[in-house]
Amino acid sequence: MKGSALQVEWAERIRIQVGKEFDRVERNLRSVARRQNPTKRADTEAILSILEEKRAAVLNKQQASYFIRDWQEISDQVQKMIGKDMRFQAIKAGRTKVRDLKTLAEEKYMNIRPLYDRIVVKRSEEQETARNGIIIPDSAKEKPQEGTVIAVGHGKRLDNGTLVPLDVKAGDRILFGKYSGNETKLDGTEYMIIREDDVLGILDGTDKSVNASA
């Protein structure tokens, strides 16, 4: 660990306590999971995965100053860290399924930050379609106008200089206009960059693909 001898000694003691706090939260979550029905248990297991990610990120820090500065008050700090995670917020709000958590996590690792009222969207996967028993080839299919918001800008700038926050958030499933925005590819994955005005609606609690035309 990096720092003076005194800082390292102090930080190592704090890190041990931080590890114990992560263990305590994990035990509580696993105890809850054992009493839940399968659907709720799946959500709790997803939260446990988030917890493990946070644990690794924290305990692998090598700067003594990090523990001394950020972990002096350990009580409830792990819960607060999990609570701020957008994947946890999406689970608690019932806006997403467990399988969508990987998509929500992409925001942290994207090499693009949308400006103002622009939104980065990952299209929903296309489903193989059949009409009258005939499989439609990919080239003949319409791309779905439904997707998951990966990242959003800070808001729309009005003529008077006021910045108006966007209504959509990372993790929302949205419908957007057929000819909206621009396509781009990052790390082999295709995304759409659209403006909030192109969003037709937010899908609440749905698991069905819907095609919308504008």
N, CA, C and O of each residue as an XYZ file, in Angstrom:
856
protein
N       0.851     -1.189      0.000
C       0.000      0.000      0.000
C       0.888      1.240      0.000
O       1.932      1.262      0.652
N       0.474      2.262     -0.726
C       1.278      3.467     -0.882
C       0.929      4.496      0.188
O      -0.240      4.724      0.500
N       1.977      5.112      0.743
C       1.806      6.125      1.769
C       2.930      6.022      2.772
O       3.774      5.130      2.681
N       2.945      6.923      3.719
C       3.965      6.853      4.762
C       3.702      5.637      5.642
O       2.620      5.051      5.596
N       4.697      5.263      6.443
C       4.562      4.077      7.290
C       3.367      4.220      8.233
O       2.616      3.269      8.449
N       3.201      5.421      8.789
C       2.088      5.656      9.696
C       0.749      5.582      8.962
O      -0.211      5.006      9.475
N       0.685      6.167      7.760
C      -0.541      6.127      6.968
C      -0.915      4.694      6.600
O      -2.078      4.301      6.691
N       0.086      3.920      6.186
C      -0.170      2.535      5.776
C      -0.693      1.723      6.960
O      -1.647      0.958      6.821
N      -0.066      1.893      8.121
C      -0.514      1.156      9.305
C      -1.964      1.505      9.649
O      -2.771      0.629      9.963
N      -2.270      2.772      9.584
C      -3.612      3.252      9.892
C      -4.615      2.719      8.862
O      -5.691      2.236      9.213
N      -4.234      2.820      7.578
C      -5.128      2.400      6.499
C      -5.390      0.899      6.529
O      -6.501      0.455      6.240
N      -4.362      0.110      6.883
C      -4.546     -1.345      6.934
C      -5.559     -1.722      8.004
O      -6.356     -2.640      7.807
N      -5.538     -1.030      9.123
C      -6.524     -1.300     10.177
C      -7.933     -0.970      9.697
O      -8.887     -1.701      9.962
N      -8.038      0.155      8.980
C      -9.346      0.552      8.456
C      -9.819     -0.458      7.419
O     -10.994     -0.827      7.395
N      -8.900     -0.906      6.558
C      -9.288     -1.845      5.498
C      -9.833     -3.145      6.084
O     -10.774     -3.718      5.535
N      -9.266     -3.611      7.177
C      -9.773     -4.824      7.828
C     -11.219     -4.609      8.273
O     -12.065     -5.486      8.099
N     -11.495     -3.441      8.846
C     -12.848     -3.148      9.292
C     -13.808     -3.002      8.111
O     -14.972     -3.394      8.192
N     -13.310     -2.438      7.023
C     -14.133     -2.310      5.819
C     -14.502     -3.692      5.282
O     -15.645     -3.931      4.892
N     -13.523     -4.597      5.266
C     -13.793     -5.961      4.817
C     -14.846     -6.637      5.672
O     -15.704     -7.354      5.158
N     -14.782     -6.411      6.973
C     -15.773     -6.995      7.883
C     -17.163     -6.420      7.631
O     -18.166     -7.124      7.755
N     -17.218     -5.137      7.278
C     -18.512     -4.518      6.994
C     -19.116     -5.093      5.715
O     -20.321     -5.340      5.658
N     -18.297     -5.307      4.699
C     -18.790     -5.967      3.485
C     -19.305     -7.366      3.824
O     -20.349     -7.781      3.322
N     -18.581     -8.089      4.667
C     -19.018     -9.429      5.073
C     -20.365     -9.371      5.793
O     -21.231    -10.216      5.569
N     -20.535     -8.375      6.654
C     -21.788     -8.248      7.410
C     -22.968     -8.010      6.480
O     -24.025     -8.622      6.631
N     -22.777     -7.112      5.515
C     -23.847     -6.820      4.568
C     -24.163     -8.057      3.725
O     -25.327     -8.348      3.448
N     -23.122     -8.776      3.324
C     -23.344     -9.992      2.533
C     -24.146    -11.024      3.322
O     -25.067    -11.640      2.785
N     -23.801    -11.213      4.591
C     -24.536    -12.179      5.414
C     -26.011    -11.800      5.517
O     -26.889    -12.658      5.429
N     -26.271    -10.515      5.703
C     -27.653    -10.058      5.810
C     -28.428    -10.311      4.518
O     -29.576    -10.753      4.552
N     -27.792    -10.027      3.378
C     -28.454    -10.240      2.100
C     -28.729    -11.723      1.852
O     -29.796    -12.091      1.359
N     -27.768    -12.559      2.196
C     -27.960    -14.002      1.981
C     -29.046    -14.543      2.913
O     -29.796    -15.445      2.541
N     -29.124    -13.994      4.108
C     -30.180    -14.402      5.030
C     -31.549    -14.023      4.475
O     -32.502    -14.795      4.577
N     -31.642    -12.832      3.889
C     -32.892    -12.390      3.274
C     -33.239    -13.280      2.086
O     -34.391    -13.679      1.919
N     -32.231    -13.594      1.256
C     -32.471    -14.387      0.046
C     -33.055    -15.753      0.364
O     -33.885    -16.261     -0.390
N     -32.635    -16.350      1.466
C     -33.113    -17.690      1.817
C     -34.614    -17.701      2.117
O     -35.258    -18.746      2.018
N     -35.167    -16.552      2.480
C     -36.585    -16.482      2.839
C     -37.465    -15.965      1.699
O     -38.682    -15.858      1.853
N     -36.856    -15.647      0.564
C     -37.605    -15.034     -0.525
C     -38.110    -16.050     -1.539
O     -37.612    -17.173     -1.620
N     -39.114    -15.632     -2.313
C     -39.569    -16.455     -3.430
C     -38.538    -16.337     -4.553
O     -37.684    -15.452     -4.506
N     -38.600    -17.214     -5.566
C     -37.567    -17.220     -6.615
C     -37.355    -15.885     -7.316
O     -36.219    -15.521     -7.620
N     -38.437    -15.151     -7.574
C     -38.294    -13.875     -8.277
C     -37.534    -12.852     -7.443
O     -36.600    -12.210     -7.924
N     -37.948    -12.708     -6.179
C     -37.266    -11.772     -5.294
C     -35.834    -12.225     -5.017
O     -34.925    -11.404     -4.901
N     -35.646    -13.536     -4.913
C     -34.299    -14.055     -4.642
C     -33.352    -13.706     -5.783
O     -32.184    -13.395     -5.552
N     -33.855    -13.757     -7.016
C     -33.014    -13.407     -8.169
C     -32.547    -11.962     -8.076
O     -31.401    -11.652     -8.401
N     -33.443    -11.071     -7.629
C     -33.054     -9.665     -7.462
C     -31.985     -9.527     -6.384
O     -31.017     -8.788     -6.558
N     -32.158    -10.234     -5.275
C     -31.191    -10.156     -4.177
C     -29.836    -10.713     -4.609
O     -28.794    -10.172     -4.239
N     -29.850    -11.791     -5.390
C     -28.581    -12.351     -5.883
C     -27.888    -11.376     -6.830
O     -26.660    -11.301     -6.865
N     -28.680    -10.633     -7.593
C     -28.088     -9.613     -8.456
C     -27.446     -8.508     -7.619
O     -26.379     -7.999     -7.963
N     -28.102     -8.145     -6.523
C     -27.534     -7.134     -5.622
C     -26.254     -7.661     -4.977
O     -25.302     -6.908     -4.770
N     -26.235     -8.945     -4.665
C     -25.015     -9.552     -4.122
C     -23.863     -9.462     -5.130
O     -22.713     -9.256     -4.742
N     -24.169     -9.615     -6.407
C     -23.130     -9.477     -7.431
C     -22.581     -8.058     -7.460
O     -21.380     -7.847     -7.625
N     -23.481     -7.080     -7.296
C     -23.033     -5.681     -7.228
C     -22.139     -5.483     -6.005
O     -21.111     -4.809     -6.072
N     -22.550     -6.084     -4.888
C     -21.772     -5.982     -3.650
C     -20.358     -6.521     -3.848
O     -19.389     -5.902     -3.408
N     -20.237     -7.674     -4.508
C     -18.915     -8.271     -4.726
C     -18.056     -7.380     -5.611
O     -16.848     -7.272     -5.402
N     -18.672     -6.748     -6.592
C     -17.934     -5.835     -7.468
C     -17.393     -4.647     -6.672
O     -16.244     -4.238     -6.836
N     -18.261     -4.101     -5.798
C     -17.842     -2.962     -4.981
C     -16.754     -3.371     -3.989
O     -15.801     -2.625     -3.763
N     -16.901     -4.567     -3.396
C     -15.897     -5.046     -2.440
C     -14.516     -5.111     -3.097
O     -13.529     -4.627     -2.542
N     -14.464     -5.720     -4.297
C     -13.186     -5.849     -4.993
C     -12.601     -4.477     -5.320
O     -11.400     -4.254     -5.161
N     -13.453     -3.562     -5.777
C     -12.970     -2.229     -6.143
C     -12.398     -1.483     -4.946
O     -11.404     -0.767     -5.068
N     -13.033     -1.655     -3.782
C     -12.589     -0.948     -2.580
C     -11.340     -1.590     -1.984
O     -10.344     -0.908     -1.743
N     -11.390     -2.900     -1.746
C     -10.297     -3.563     -1.036
C      -9.027     -3.683     -1.864
O      -7.954     -3.931     -1.313
N      -9.128     -3.514     -3.174
C      -7.936     -3.559     -4.019
C      -7.254     -2.204     -4.161
O      -6.222     -2.094     -4.824
N      -7.822     -1.177     -3.545
C      -7.192      0.144     -3.584
C      -5.835      0.083     -2.879
O      -5.694     -0.544     -1.830
N      -4.853      0.739     -3.468
C      -3.499      0.701     -2.923
C      -3.042      2.023     -2.325
O      -1.888      2.155     -1.918
N      -3.945      3.010     -2.268
C      -3.582      4.297     -1.695
C      -4.070      4.346     -0.241
O      -5.270      4.254      0.020
N      -3.143      4.489      0.690
C      -3.520      4.566      2.101
C      -4.472      5.734      2.334
O      -5.385      5.644      3.155
N      -4.256      6.824      1.615
C      -5.081      8.021      1.800
C      -6.549      7.762      1.472
O      -7.435      8.408      2.032
N      -6.807      6.819      0.567
C      -8.194      6.506      0.201
C      -8.968      6.002      1.413
O     -10.070      6.477      1.687
N      -8.400      5.049      2.135
C      -9.082      4.493      3.300
C      -9.170      5.519      4.428
O     -10.188      5.611      5.113
N      -8.109      6.283      4.614
C      -8.098      7.285      5.692
C      -9.107      8.389      5.402
O      -9.774      8.885      6.310
N      -9.214      8.766      4.141
C     -10.104      9.876      3.769
C     -11.569      9.435      3.646
O     -12.467     10.127      4.127
N     -11.810      8.284      3.003
C     -13.174      7.906      2.610
C     -13.855      6.894      3.525
O     -15.064      6.689      3.414
N     -13.112      6.260      4.423
C     -13.717      5.179      5.203
C     -13.549      5.365      6.707
O     -13.509      4.386      7.453
N     -13.450      6.614      7.154
C     -13.380      6.854      8.585
C     -14.699      6.489      9.265
O     -14.712      5.967     10.380
N     -15.815      6.771      8.575
C     -17.136      6.432      9.100
C     -17.651      5.225      8.318
O     -18.236      5.377      7.246
N     -17.433      4.040      8.853
C     -17.758      2.825      8.111
C     -19.236      2.475      8.219
O     -19.781      1.832      7.321
N     -19.889      2.881      9.286
C     -21.281      2.504      9.524
C     -22.172      2.895      8.351
O     -22.235      4.062      7.967
N     -22.859      1.904      7.789
C     -23.818      2.084      6.682
C     -23.178      2.523      5.375
O     -23.887      2.766      4.398
N     -21.872      2.628      5.334
C     -21.237      3.151      4.133
C     -21.334      2.171      2.960
O     -21.462      2.587      1.808
N     -21.271      0.872      3.259
C     -21.395     -0.122      2.190
C     -22.794     -0.058      1.596
O     -22.952     -0.068      0.375
N     -23.827      0.009      2.465
C     -25.199      0.103      1.963
C     -25.390      1.342      1.105
O     -26.055      1.289      0.071
N     -24.803      2.469      1.536
C     -24.934      3.698      0.768
C     -24.250      3.565     -0.590
O     -24.750      4.075     -1.592
N     -23.107      2.881     -0.625
C     -22.400      2.679     -1.882
C     -23.237      1.850     -2.847
O     -23.317      2.162     -4.035
N     -23.864      0.788     -2.329
C     -24.729     -0.042     -3.167
C     -25.951      0.763     -3.605
O     -26.370      0.693     -4.760
N     -26.518      1.530     -2.669
C     -27.732      2.286     -2.964
C     -27.550      3.308     -4.069
O     -28.508      3.628     -4.773
N     -26.341      3.830     -4.238
C     -26.081      4.820     -5.279
C     -25.879      4.189     -6.650
O     -25.912      4.885     -7.665
N     -25.670      2.884     -6.688
C     -25.416      2.208     -7.959
C     -26.696      2.190     -8.798
O     -27.762      1.835     -8.296
N     -26.590      2.571    -10.067
C     -27.780      2.679    -10.917
C     -28.427      1.323    -11.152
O     -29.633      1.246    -11.389
N     -27.634      0.245    -11.088
C     -28.229     -1.080    -11.271
C     -29.118     -1.440    -10.093
O     -30.196     -2.008    -10.273
N     -28.666     -1.108     -8.877
C     -29.481     -1.341     -7.685
C     -30.756     -0.508     -7.749
O     -31.840     -1.001     -7.434
N     -30.628      0.757     -8.156
C     -31.795      1.631     -8.235
C     -32.816      1.100     -9.232
O     -34.022      1.194     -9.005
N     -32.324      0.539    -10.345
C     -33.230     -0.014    -11.352
C     -33.961     -1.244    -10.819
O     -35.144     -1.437    -11.102
N     -33.260     -2.071    -10.051
C     -33.890     -3.264     -9.464
C     -34.980     -2.850     -8.491
O     -36.097     -3.364     -8.548
N     -34.659     -1.925     -7.601
C     -35.614     -1.521     -6.588
C     -36.825     -0.820     -7.195
O     -37.933     -0.909     -6.665
N     -36.607     -0.118     -8.316
C     -37.713      0.580     -8.960
C     -38.550     -0.350     -9.826
O     -39.610      0.037    -10.318
N     -38.067     -1.594    -10.015
C     -38.791     -2.549    -10.841
C     -38.764     -2.200    -12.311
O     -39.621     -2.646    -13.074
N     -37.758     -1.383    -12.728
C     -37.699     -0.961    -14.120
C     -36.953     -1.945    -14.992
O     -36.947     -1.794    -16.214
N     -36.317     -2.960    -14.399
C     -35.455     -3.821    -15.193
C     -35.514     -5.243    -14.693
O     -35.960     -5.507    -13.577
N     -35.068     -6.142    -15.514
C     -34.914     -7.545    -15.153
C     -33.449     -7.794    -14.832
O     -32.586     -7.009    -15.224
N     -33.163     -8.875    -14.127
C     -31.782     -9.170    -13.743
C     -30.891     -9.280    -14.963
O     -29.727     -8.882    -14.918
N     -31.420     -9.817    -16.057
C     -30.589    -10.014    -17.242
C     -30.152     -8.696    -17.871
O     -29.228     -8.677    -18.684
N     -30.809     -7.585    -17.502
C     -30.459     -6.293    -18.071
C     -29.341     -5.587    -17.307
O     -28.906     -4.513    -17.722
N     -28.864     -6.161    -16.203
C     -27.891     -5.459    -15.370
C     -26.577     -5.205    -16.091
O     -25.937     -4.176    -15.873
N     -26.168     -6.138    -16.953
C     -24.932     -5.950    -17.691
C     -25.029     -4.724    -18.589
O     -24.064     -3.971    -18.724
N     -26.199     -4.520    -19.206
C     -26.399     -3.349    -20.044
C     -26.303     -2.082    -19.224
O     -25.688     -1.106    -19.653
N     -26.912     -2.091    -18.033
C     -26.851     -0.902    -17.191
C     -25.427     -0.594    -16.762
O     -25.057      0.571    -16.615
N     -24.630     -1.632    -16.562
C     -23.251     -1.441    -16.119
C     -22.386     -0.801    -17.190
O     -21.334     -0.245    -16.875
N     -22.802     -0.865    -18.443
C     -21.970     -0.366    -19.530
C     -21.704      1.125    -19.401
O     -20.675      1.604    -19.876
N     -22.613      1.877    -18.767
C     -22.429      3.313    -18.658
C     -21.099      3.661    -18.015
O     -20.463      4.642    -18.400
N     -20.665      2.858    -17.025
C     -19.436      3.150    -16.301
C     -18.213      3.041    -17.194
O     -17.211      3.716    -16.958
N     -18.285      2.186    -18.234
C     -17.096      1.858    -18.995
C     -17.114      2.434    -20.412
O     -16.218      2.155    -21.208
N     -18.131      3.235    -20.724
C     -18.211      3.779    -22.061
C     -17.181      4.880    -22.255
O     -16.858      5.625    -21.330
N     -16.665      4.968    -23.503
C     -15.695      5.995    -23.829
C     -16.363      7.194    -24.484
O     -15.729      7.925    -25.246
N     -17.639      7.396    -24.188
C     -18.361      8.522    -24.765
C     -19.289      9.093    -23.707
O     -19.957      8.351    -22.987
N     -19.325     10.403    -23.618
C     -20.229     11.084    -22.685
C     -21.127     11.995    -23.497
O     -20.648     12.973    -24.071
N     -22.428     11.699    -23.561
C     -23.330     12.522    -24.364
C     -23.442     13.931    -23.796
O     -23.407     14.130    -22.582
N     -23.576     14.895    -24.685
C     -23.665     16.297    -24.277
C     -25.115     16.770    -24.307
O     -25.916     16.313    -25.123
N     -25.434     17.685    -23.412
C     -26.720     18.374    -23.356
C     -27.888     17.382    -23.364
O     -27.994     16.563    -22.451
N     -28.777     17.439    -24.385
C     -29.982     16.602    -24.368
C     -29.811     15.328    -25.187
O     -30.797     14.702    -25.574
N     -28.573     14.945    -25.452
C     -28.342     13.714    -26.214
C     -28.367     12.499    -25.289
O     -28.052     12.594    -24.103
N     -28.747     11.369    -25.854
C     -28.918     10.131    -25.100
C     -28.254      9.000    -25.867
O     -28.424      8.891    -27.081
N     -27.501      8.158    -25.175
C     -26.913      6.958    -25.784
C     -27.834      5.783    -25.485
O     -28.163      5.521    -24.328
N     -28.249      5.078    -26.536
C     -29.218      3.994    -26.414
C     -28.656      2.727    -27.043
O     -28.047      2.769    -28.112
N     -28.865      1.605    -26.370
C     -28.542      0.309    -26.953
C     -29.850     -0.332    -27.381
O     -30.731     -0.563    -26.554
N     -29.981     -0.623    -28.678
C     -31.213     -1.211    -29.190
C     -31.508     -2.543    -28.527
O     -30.595     -3.272    -28.142
N     -32.783     -2.855    -28.398
C     -33.170     -4.187    -27.968
C     -32.774     -5.179    -29.062
O     -32.760     -4.845    -30.246
N     -32.454     -6.402    -28.644
C     -32.069     -7.415    -29.617
C     -33.247     -7.737    -30.519
O     -34.387     -7.842    -30.068
N     -32.945     -7.894    -31.817
C     -33.995     -8.221    -32.768
C     -34.415     -9.672    -32.608
O     -33.584    -10.552    -32.386
N     -35.712     -9.909    -32.724
C     -36.241    -11.258    -32.639
C     -36.460    -11.790    -34.051
O     -36.871    -11.053    -34.947
N     -36.185    -13.064    -34.235
C     -36.428    -13.679    -35.535
C     -37.930    -13.667    -35.801
O     -38.716    -14.082    -34.950
N     -38.322    -13.199    -36.960
C     -39.728    -12.995    -37.272
C     -40.170    -13.914    -38.383
O     -39.424    -14.164    -39.330
N     -41.398    -14.423    -38.267
C     -41.968    -15.276    -39.303
C     -43.334    -14.744    -39.696
O     -44.125    -14.350    -38.839
N     -43.608    -14.733    -40.986
C     -44.910    -14.340    -41.494
C     -45.431    -15.448    -42.393
O     -44.781    -15.824    -43.368
N     -46.615    -15.974    -42.060
C     -47.204    -17.067    -42.829
C     -46.247    -18.246    -42.941
O     -46.181    -18.911    -43.975
N     -45.506    -18.497    -41.865
C     -44.612    -19.646    -41.834
C     -43.285    -19.423    -42.522
O     -42.457    -20.333    -42.561
N     -43.053    -18.223    -43.074
C     -41.808    -17.929    -43.786
C     -40.909    -17.095    -42.896
O     -41.319    -16.045    -42.401
N     -39.670    -17.563    -42.687
C     -38.707    -16.816    -41.879
C     -38.202    -15.625    -42.672
O     -37.744    -15.771    -43.806
N     -38.286    -14.466    -42.083
C     -37.832    -13.250    -42.759
C     -36.330    -13.088    -42.551
O     -35.881    -13.083    -41.405
N     -35.542    -12.955    -43.602
C     -34.095    -12.778    -43.428
C     -33.777    -11.465    -42.746
O     -34.574    -10.527    -42.768
N     -32.576    -11.410    -42.125
C     -32.183    -10.206    -41.389
C     -32.266     -8.947    -42.236
O     -32.661     -7.887    -41.750
N     -31.888     -9.071    -43.522
C     -31.854     -7.894    -44.386
C     -33.237     -7.302    -44.621
O     -33.356     -6.137    -45.000
N     -34.299     -8.106    -44.398
C     -35.656     -7.639    -44.652
C     -36.364     -7.194    -43.389
O     -37.491     -6.704    -43.454
N     -35.734     -7.352    -42.257
C     -36.375     -6.986    -40.993
C     -36.198     -5.499    -40.696
O     -35.193     -4.890    -41.065
N     -37.178     -4.942    -40.034
C     -37.039     -3.590    -39.530
C     -36.348     -3.638    -38.178
O     -36.664     -4.482    -37.339
N     -35.421     -2.744    -37.974
C     -34.765     -2.689    -36.676
C     -35.749     -2.190    -35.635
O     -36.523     -1.273    -35.911
N     -35.738     -2.777    -34.433
C     -36.690     -2.345    -33.410
C     -36.399     -0.921    -32.951
O     -35.242     -0.525    -32.811
N     -37.460     -0.163    -32.721
C     -37.301      1.201    -32.215
C     -37.489      1.204    -30.702
O     -38.161      2.075    -30.148
N     -36.891      0.225    -30.051
C     -36.940      0.098    -28.602
C     -35.526     -0.160    -28.115
O     -34.762     -0.871    -28.769
N     -35.174      0.408    -26.981
C     -33.828      0.191    -26.478
C     -33.695      0.601    -25.026
O     -34.634      1.105    -24.410
N     -32.494      0.372    -24.493
C     -32.181      0.714    -23.111
C     -31.241      1.908    -23.090
O     -30.240      1.933    -23.806
N     -31.562      2.879    -22.280
C     -30.716      4.065    -22.149
C     -29.447      3.691    -21.392
O     -29.511      3.155    -20.286
N     -28.304      3.974    -21.991
C     -27.012      3.654    -21.383
C     -26.418      4.876    -20.688
O     -25.831      4.755    -19.613
N     -26.565      6.040    -21.292
C     -26.010      7.264    -20.704
C     -26.805      8.458    -21.216
O     -27.356      8.421    -22.316
N     -26.860      9.505    -20.421
C     -27.599     10.711    -20.813
C     -26.736     11.946    -20.578
O     -25.813     11.935    -19.763
N     -27.057     13.006    -21.308
C     -26.375     14.277    -21.103
C     -26.906     14.985    -19.867
O     -27.791     14.482    -19.175
N     -26.352     16.157    -19.603
C     -26.730     16.876    -18.388
C     -28.064     17.593    -18.516
O     -28.655     17.953    -17.497
N     -28.568     17.818    -19.745
C     -29.848     18.482    -19.901
C     -29.884     19.355    -21.142
O     -28.876     19.550    -21.821
N     -31.072     19.874    -21.419
C     -31.267     20.715    -22.597
C     -31.050     22.184    -22.231
O     -31.621     22.688    -21.263
N     -30.216     22.860    -23.022
C     -29.917     24.261    -22.775
C     -30.937     25.138    -23.501
O     -31.028     25.100    -24.728
N     -31.698     25.922    -22.751
C     -32.685     26.815    -23.339
C     -32.014     28.089    -23.847
O     -30.847     28.354    -23.557
N     -32.775     28.871    -24.610
C     -32.225     30.097    -25.189
C     -31.757     31.080    -24.128
O     -30.830     31.856    -24.359
N     -32.399     31.049    -22.961
C     -32.011     31.976    -21.893
C     -30.851     31.447    -21.045
O     -30.469     32.060    -20.048
N     -30.300     30.307    -21.453
C     -29.154     29.734    -20.748
C     -29.497     28.729    -19.670
O     -28.598     28.095    -19.116
N     -30.772     28.564    -19.356
C     -31.187     27.611    -18.323
C     -30.967     26.178    -18.796
O     -31.260     25.840    -19.942
N     -30.450     25.344    -17.905
C     -30.237     23.931    -18.229
C     -31.379     23.119    -17.622
O     -31.543     23.088    -16.403
N     -32.168     22.464    -18.472
C     -33.328     21.685    -18.024
C     -32.940     20.206    -17.997
O     -32.598     19.650    -19.040
N     -32.984     19.555    -16.829
C     -32.612     18.135    -16.739
C     -33.507     17.267    -17.624
O     -34.659     17.615    -17.884
N     -32.970     16.137    -18.081
C     -33.738     15.223    -18.926
C     -34.682     14.374    -18.073
O     -34.421     14.124    -16.896
N     -35.774     13.938    -18.683
C     -36.733     13.075    -17.989
C     -36.276     11.622    -17.970
O     -36.611     10.876    -17.050
N     -35.515     11.219    -18.980
C     -35.073      9.820    -19.044
C     -33.785      9.649    -18.260
O     -33.014     10.594    -18.095
N     -33.560      8.427    -17.777
C     -32.382      8.111    -16.975
C     -31.737      6.844    -17.511
O     -32.378      6.060    -18.211
N     -30.471      6.646    -17.182
C     -29.794      5.397    -17.535
C     -30.575      4.237    -16.934
O     -30.948      4.267    -15.761
N     -30.823      3.208    -17.756
C     -31.584      2.051    -17.304
C     -33.014      2.044    -17.796
O     -33.656      0.994    -17.798
N     -33.542      3.215    -18.221
C     -34.903      3.260    -18.753
C     -34.972      2.538    -20.096
O     -34.048      2.615    -20.906
N     -36.088      1.831    -20.317
C     -36.353      1.248    -21.632
C     -37.292      2.206    -22.354
O     -38.342      2.580    -21.831
N     -36.903      2.590    -23.551
C     -37.629      3.646    -24.250
C     -38.041      3.209    -25.652
O     -37.494      2.262    -26.216
N     -39.029      3.931    -26.200
C     -39.390      3.874    -27.609
C     -38.897      5.155    -28.248
O     -39.004      6.226    -27.652
N     -38.353      5.058    -29.467
C     -37.890      6.258    -30.139
C     -38.286      6.212    -31.608
O     -38.622      5.153    -32.137
N     -38.244      7.354    -32.253
C     -38.670      7.469    -33.642
C     -37.850      6.613    -34.585
O     -36.671      6.349    -34.352
N     -38.504      6.182    -35.661
C     -37.885      5.255    -36.615
C     -36.625      5.823    -37.253
O     -35.665      5.089    -37.487
N     -36.620      7.101    -37.531
C     -35.474      7.709    -38.214
C     -34.681      8.625    -37.278
O     -34.089      9.614    -37.712
N     -34.682      8.287    -36.019
C     -34.028      9.134    -35.019
C     -32.525      8.916    -34.970
O     -32.035      7.810    -35.199
N     -31.809      9.976    -34.672
C     -30.414      9.908    -34.258
C     -29.430      9.324    -35.246
O     -29.692      9.196    -36.442
N     -28.290      8.979    -34.688
C     -27.183      8.430    -35.467
C     -26.669      7.165    -34.806
O     -26.646      7.056    -33.580
N     -26.256      6.209    -35.631
C     -25.696      4.967    -35.110
C     -24.182      5.102    -34.984
O     -23.533      5.752    -35.805
N     -23.637      4.487    -33.957
C     -22.188      4.452    -33.776
C     -21.810      3.112    -33.177
O     -22.651      2.454    -32.564
N     -20.580      2.698    -33.338
C     -20.127      1.410    -32.810
C     -18.947      1.648    -31.879
O     -17.970      2.296    -32.253
N     -19.047      1.114    -30.655
C     -17.981      1.220    -29.664
C     -17.645     -0.182    -29.176
O     -18.521     -0.913    -28.715
N     -16.370     -0.553    -29.278
C     -15.916     -1.872    -28.828
C     -16.763     -2.987    -29.417
O     -17.057     -3.975    -28.744
N     -17.157     -2.823    -30.684
C     -17.901     -3.865    -31.367
C     -19.392     -3.862    -31.109
O     -20.103     -4.694    -31.673
N     -19.901     -2.953    -30.270
C     -21.324     -2.897    -29.956
C     -21.933     -1.648    -30.575
O     -21.363     -0.560    -30.483
N     -23.103     -1.807    -31.211
C     -23.768     -0.686    -31.844
C     -24.651      0.069    -30.847
O     -25.356     -0.531    -30.037
N     -24.592      1.382    -30.928
C     -25.419      2.242    -30.094
C     -26.075      3.298    -30.975
O     -25.620      3.586    -32.082
N     -27.149      3.862    -30.455
C     -27.797      5.003    -31.085
C     -27.545      6.234    -30.216
O     -27.577      6.151    -28.989
N     -27.295      7.367    -30.855
C     -27.221      8.635    -30.136
C     -28.371      9.482    -30.639
O     -28.402      9.893    -31.799
N     -29.320      9.738    -29.743
C     -30.524     10.475    -30.116
C     -30.711     11.652    -29.168
O     -30.025     11.759    -28.151
N     -31.639     12.527    -29.509
C     -32.006     13.625    -28.619
C     -33.265     13.251    -27.849
O     -34.035     12.394    -28.282
N     -33.466     13.891    -26.716
C     -34.629     13.547    -25.906
C     -35.932     13.778    -26.662
O     -36.916     13.080    -26.416
N     -35.957     14.741    -27.573
C     -37.167     15.010    -28.346
C     -37.552     13.811    -29.218
O     -38.707     13.692    -29.625
N     -36.600     12.928    -29.506
C     -36.883     11.744    -30.322
C     -37.488     10.607    -29.516
O     -37.946      9.620    -30.092
N     -37.499     10.727    -28.184
C     -38.059      9.670    -27.328
C     -39.576      9.779    -27.335
O     -40.138     10.826    -27.015
N     -40.234      8.675    -27.706
C     -41.693      8.668    -27.777
C     -42.321      8.290    -26.448
O     -43.448      8.690    -26.156
N     -41.598      7.520    -25.639
C     -42.151      7.110    -24.354
C     -41.204      6.190    -23.619
O     -40.275      5.632    -24.202
N     -41.454      6.039    -22.322
C     -40.677      5.141    -21.469
C     -41.540      3.922    -21.178
O     -42.700      4.055    -20.789
N     -40.970      2.726    -21.368
C     -41.695      1.486    -21.124
C     -41.581      1.127    -19.655
O     -40.482      0.892    -19.153
N     -42.698      1.084    -18.971
C     -42.722      0.757    -17.543
C     -43.187     -0.657    -17.349
O     -44.296     -1.018    -17.743
N     -42.318     -1.481    -16.726
C     -42.711     -2.827    -16.316
C     -43.127     -3.719    -17.455
O     -43.980     -4.588    -17.273
N     -42.550     -3.532    -18.629
C     -42.889     -4.395    -19.752
C     -41.719     -5.243    -20.134
O     -40.570     -4.850    -19.932
N     -41.989     -6.407    -20.685
C     -40.929     -7.303    -21.110
C     -41.116     -7.696    -22.560
O     -40.512     -8.661    -23.029
N     -41.960     -6.947    -23.279
C     -42.244     -7.275    -24.659
C     -41.595     -6.252    -25.572
O     -41.530     -5.066    -25.248
N     -41.112     -6.723    -26.721
C     -40.555     -5.813    -27.699
C     -41.690     -5.156    -28.449
O     -42.629     -5.822    -28.884
N     -41.601     -3.858    -28.597
C     -42.625     -3.113    -29.308
C     -41.953     -2.288    -30.379
O     -40.994     -1.568    -30.099
N     -42.437     -2.381    -31.598
C     -41.911     -1.554    -32.670
C     -42.772     -0.329    -32.803
O     -43.997     -0.434    -32.866
N     -42.161      0.819    -32.847
C     -42.906      2.070    -33.025
C     -42.390      2.779    -34.235
O     -41.195      2.723    -34.527
N     -43.243      3.432    -34.933
C     -42.818      4.204    -36.100
C     -43.160      5.648    -35.855
O     -44.140      5.971    -35.184
N     -42.324      6.524    -36.417
C     -42.542      7.943    -36.206
C     -42.892      8.592    -37.546
O     -43.120      9.801    -37.605
